[in-house]
């Protein structure tokens, strides 16, 4: 893993197929033994300029299970950003206190900028509607764990494909693994052309739908997403599409035995609670996998694995 030592992770495309698989392999080791005390001499900074539950807490959990120290803030309101401090100044200051910075910021491209000015590696924990590479890695880990492979799968991506940064990262990654993409969204929330280009450049197939019932019975993975009201410039447009897709348990009756339902969470109402007890539901285990994957990533970037 020496090739990842000292390198930031801003987009999933920063890593090759081989490097992605290496991170997933290291994560398997952490799943078997989560308490590997590799970080007792290290400090990780967690800078969350935007709200987060799973991503922030799983990074903090990962660091603490590994015996490291974590500093930072969970809201821009509790940082000097509220006083007008620039992102550059925040990064240069915090890099004095840490070996690695994990950052979430609502502005597209902010993580790339941070990596260009920071003397320590940056892990992008989500930048606006752009990228969410660590979520992508845990999604890939979850898919491989449930399907036994990442190759040649039928993947349904459902909901907010326009603003969904988790979807954008996942399409780019799965384009390395010969996936067939089934894109289910309202007309106004279709996958952006720039992301579709990744599918086309890999000579892979994609199909677009507006009706979720058209795809359920043929899929290996159903990846549900929340329609994100906070990303819409016009609240009225959000009101038109907010309840477009609701997956309930009866809809899975004729689905394939191997199918698993994933969701980056938080959910609102796009997956009914009656799905939770179905063995095909995997979203809470998926969230737990985030700890192992983020442990693996931190260890790789710091050259400890």
Secondary structure, 3 states (H helix, E strand, C coil): CHHHCCCCECCHHHCCHHHHHHHHHHHHHHHHCCCCCCCCCCEEEEEECCCCCHHHHHHHHHHHHCCCEEEEECCHHHCHHHHCCCHHHHHHHHHHHCCEEEEEECCCCHHHHHHHHCCCEEEEEEECCCECHHHHHHHHHHHHHHHCCCCCCEEEEECCCCCCHHHHHHHHHHCCCCCEEEEECCHHHCCCHHHHHHHHHCCCCEEEECCHHHCHHHCCEEEECCCCHHHCCCHHHHHHHCCCCCECHHHHCCCCCCCEEEECCCCCCCECHHHCCCCCECHHHHHHHHHHHHHHHHHHHCCCC
